[in-house]
Amino acid sequence: MSNGSAKQKVIQSIKDVTNILVTVSSSPSVDELSAALGLTIFLNKLGKHATAVFSGDIPPAITFLNPDKTFEQTADSLRDFIIALDKEKADHLRYKVVDDAVKIFITPYRTTINQKDLDFSQGDYNVEMVLAIGVKDEADLDHALESHGRILHDAVVASVSLGESTQLGSLEWSNPRASSYSEVLCRLANELRGESRLIDEQIATAFLTGIVAATDRFSNA
């Protein structure tokens, strides 16, 4: 598959889904992390529900980008939380946002409801697409995801590389002529944004940080 064809397939897949996981390898470079950060922020501005997972130590070079506000340490936030109740006891339910809390109101039917009637559990992972940046194969994934093979099985998985052979996912987008992952994903964001001005200073700075790191401040080959 040509580079342009692969890119268009990735773009179309992003347009077709809402919930996207952005992930990196178990030992990512500053470029990979900057690219993941910039892309995740952009996708959320695009109207997607994007989550970036990185469980390792944040390198000092990108702390000024406030990565803790974007990266999740675990995959826990990707799962639905389920509250179950015997359907015979509930007439209807509604929810209301009060200050910083979401309150769920259950109207009982010919009975009373208390905490013992409710069952709490974790549901399925709510991921429709995985964007893997610089990941060679499943064993190379960030450690926070290594035991969550079901995510990769149920979602569309797109692997982005700079020419290295990858064995992850049904879509592989490789661009060996690019300087960095940040350059590749900045181009992706530019195509996705259309005529809008979604690439703000924060996103642009993240991508530029990755390019600067990967090119040794524009000094290497």
Secondary structure by P-SEA (a helix, b strand, c coil): ccaaaaaaaaaaaaaaccbbbbbbcccccaaaaaaaaaaaaaaaaaccbbbbbbccccccccccccccccccccccccbbbbbbccccccccccccccccbbbbbbbbcccccccccbbbbbccccccbbbbccccccccccccccccaaaaaacbbbbbccccccccccbbbbbcccccaaaaaaaaaaaaacccccccaaaaaaaaaaaaaaacccccc
